[in-house]
Structure formats: structure tokens, C-alpha cells
Amino acid sequence: MRFEYVAVLASLVVAAIIPIAFLLVQWSFGPRRPSLTKSEPFECGNPASGTAWGRFSVKFYLTAILFIVFDVEVVFLYPWALEFRPLGMMGFVEMAVFVAILALGLVYVWRKGALEWE
């Protein structure tokens, strides 16, 4: 066995032992008094309404996906802003094209009504 991988192996062993230990401690010392109130699904403090298998509008998922897409834009803009000067004019043009494509996508979803909340 090569010694440079010992730290990785030790990390994997610790990462496996800790959750198992937590589960064993909870199973050994945790309370075991089931009740009707404890078995109800918890929904942010609100009383349960309807079944757990209720259907959601596609708008919820579309809004979440759009948020992720436009949030990831910031992940690419931040390192570019830090390295703006060394990249020069070519880096600026590339980022301008990137932002223009995202802006076109935003205009598209806006015109389709995906951002309208009813």
C-alpha cells in the first residue's frame, strides 16, 4: 500500500464510522414513544392539508429550474470579474457573449410567461 493514500483511507474510514456511531447512539438511547402526533408529516409548522401525494403545478418546478440557471451565471461571473484585467479584450468579449445568451434566455422565458405567478 502506498503511504500517500493513507490519509484518504483514514478519511473514508472516519466518514463511515461517524454516521454509523450516530445511528447506534440514537437507536440505543433515543425515545421510543410513538404517537399519532409524531407520525403526522411535518410541513413547516402548518397543519397538514390534503394528502402527501398532491399534485403541484409545473410552474413551481419551472421557477426552481430558472432560478438555478440564472444563479449559476453568478458562479461564472465572479471568477471572470476577479481576472478581468489579465484576460484583456478577448475575455471581455467572451463574457459579453455569455451574458447576451443568458439575457436572450431571460427574454424568451419572460415572453413565454414563465415568470408570471398567478
N, C-alpha and C positions, 0 to 999 in steps of 0.2 A: 504494500500500500504506500502510495506517495504521501509525504508529510504535508504538502501544501493543501491537500484536500481534507485534512483532519478537522480544521475549523468549520468547513462546510458540513461535514458529517456530524460534528458536535451540535451545530445549529439545528440540523434536521432532527436529531435525537431530542433536543430540548423542545423544539417546536411540536414534536409528537407527544412528549411526556406531559407538558403543561395542560393541554386540554383534557387529556385522559385523567390527570390528577384532579382537575376542577370537577369533572363529571363524577368521579368517585367520591369526592368530599360532599358534593351536593346530594348524591344518592344516599350516602351514609348518614348525613346529619340534617338533611332538608326536611321540612314538614311534609307530612303525608295525610292531609285532611281535605279530601276533595269535597267540593260543594257545588251547588247549581250556579252560584255567582262566579266562582272561579272557572267554571267550564265555559262560560259565555265568551264569545270573541270580543276582544277589546279594540275599540275603534276611536282612539284619541279622546277618550273621556265621554264621548257621546253614547247615548243608549243605542243598542243595536236596532236597526230598522231594516226589515226585509231579510232575504236570505243572503248567505255569503256568496251565492253564485249569480248575483245580479249582473246584468249587462251594463257596460259603460259605453258611452259614445266614443266613436273613433276620434273625436276632437281632443279628448284627453291624451291619447297616445300621440296624435299628430303634434300637439303642443309640446309634449315632452321631447319628441324627436327633434323638432325645430329648435327648442332650447339647447339641446346638446350640440346640434350642428353649429349654431351661431356662438355657443360658448367655447367650442373648440377653436374657433377663429382667434380668440384671445391667446390661446396656447401658442399659436404660431406667430402672432403679432409681438408678443413680449420679447422673445429672443431676437427677433428682427430689429426691434427698437433698441436693444442693447448693442447690437453690432451694426447699427445704421451707417456710421461713417466708414468703417473698413469695407463694407460691401459696395459702396460707391453708387453710381447711377444705375448700373445693371441690377443691383439688389433692390433699388427703389422701384424700377420698372416691373420687376418680377412681383414685388409685393403689391404694387398698384393693380396688376392684372389679377392677382389673387383676391384682393378686396373688391374689384369690379365684378368678378364672377360671383362672389358671395352677395354683393349688392343686387345683381340680377336675380339671384335665387330668392332674395328677400322680396323684391318687387313681384316676382312670379307668385310666391305664396300669398302675398298681400292681395294681389288682384284675384286670385282664386278664392279668397275669403277664408283662408286657413287661420288667420289671426283674429277673426271675428268671434266673439264669445257671446252666445245667446243664452 
